[in-house]
């Protein structure tokens, strides 16, 4: 797995996010806290009725603890012109 500020290149995390109920798009990235610690964040585009707590519980059951991201719901995921 490669963790960078631009994103996380790990198909396991990406697929786990996309497999969550009512998730239409997902991306993961590493962010830094104000204290300088790294934090894995899963950005999700979701449909109505999405349950963040239930989704987090599913991720905890499917991924090793260090790979479970914090979840952030966004209106849409940005895309690059290169794909």
Rosetta blueprint (number, residue, H / E / L):
1 X L
2 X E
3 X E
4 X L
5 X L
6 X L
7 X L
8 X E
9 X E
10 X L
11 X H
12 X H
13 X H
14 X H
15 X H
16 X H
17 X H
18 X H
19 X L
20 X L
21 X L
22 X L
23 X E
24 X E
25 X E
26 X E
27 X E
28 X E
29 X E
30 X E
31 X E
32 X E
33 X L
34 X L
35 X L
36 X L
37 X L
38 X E
39 X E
40 X E
41 X E
42 X E
43 X E
44 X E
45 X E
46 X E
47 X L
48 X L
49 X L
50 X L
51 X L
52 X H
53 X H
54 X H
55 X H
56 X H
57 X H
58 X H
59 X H
60 X H
61 X H
62 X H
63 X L
64 X L
65 X H
66 X H
67 X H
68 X L
69 X L
70 X E
71 X E
72 X E
73 X E
74 X L
75 X L
76 X L
77 X L
78 X L
79 X L
80 X L
81 X L
82 X L
83 X L
